[in-house]
């Protein structure tokens, strides 16, 4: 008989972290940034890559896992003008927005025999999120079990529309990034961030043979990573998202990154569920909007 689900708070470095176990599945989630640190099953390679070089210090963004990128993605100045106009700072704006540096409040725990749901909340204002002078309520709901399901909700408390970019920046664990297949991106348009953000068309299935940083648009709801060495396929199924970022730093950039081993690029691949570029999110006054993703594995 499987043990009862476990929900407990532990400490990693200087940060409080929630540990959730359901059957053979386990997830770690930091309160800072509502950041999933890892997710996987006993006796198997992780699904969500847990970075052994991650730093757990207040105010320092964590690399690896699933960072919440909000209310802009990447370099603010590379976001559409409507997103930049929402912000009161641009030159020193941190990469990937403001949500991953701040503490979120945990609450709303639901425990069933086969899943655990845990909600994290953060309310933004000019005081709590300098550079984003808008009142919003953010909620990240996680459901942990045979699948990991995340729902990012944004409620606009202002009397004007909000325009923003966001992403669930998922690092997937892979056997060797050079050997995996990436399904669902063939024939899609993408912006090549390493070639002046030029818009291109994906011919066939993409492969990782060099540093890769692409924003795909107009995507179907389901993508997958095919990993022959580990004999599994990782599925990514989204709701209210039609864009995704494909990223791997390769050799030279990996050597420059903080919180990242020089050879870590071989064992991870990011497919980031997003609302970016052509797919930016507009939230009407008083309204709410959700973006969700479900992750799971199946044997090949």
Secondary structure, DSSP 8 states (H G I E B T S, - for coil): -----EEEEEEETTEEEEEEEETTEEEEEETBTTEEEEEEETTS--SB---TT----TTS---SSEEEEEES-SSGGGS-HHHHTT-S--TT--TTBSGGGSB-EEEEEEE-SS-EEEEEEEEE-TTTSTT----EEEEEEEEESSSEEEEEEEEE-SSS-EEEEEEEEEEEE-S-TTT-EEES-TT-EEEETTTTTEEEE--SS---SS-EEEEEES--SEEEEEETTTTEEEEEEEES--EEEEEE-HHHHHHH-SS--TTGGGGEEEEEEEE-GGG-EEE-TT-EEEEEEEEEEEE-
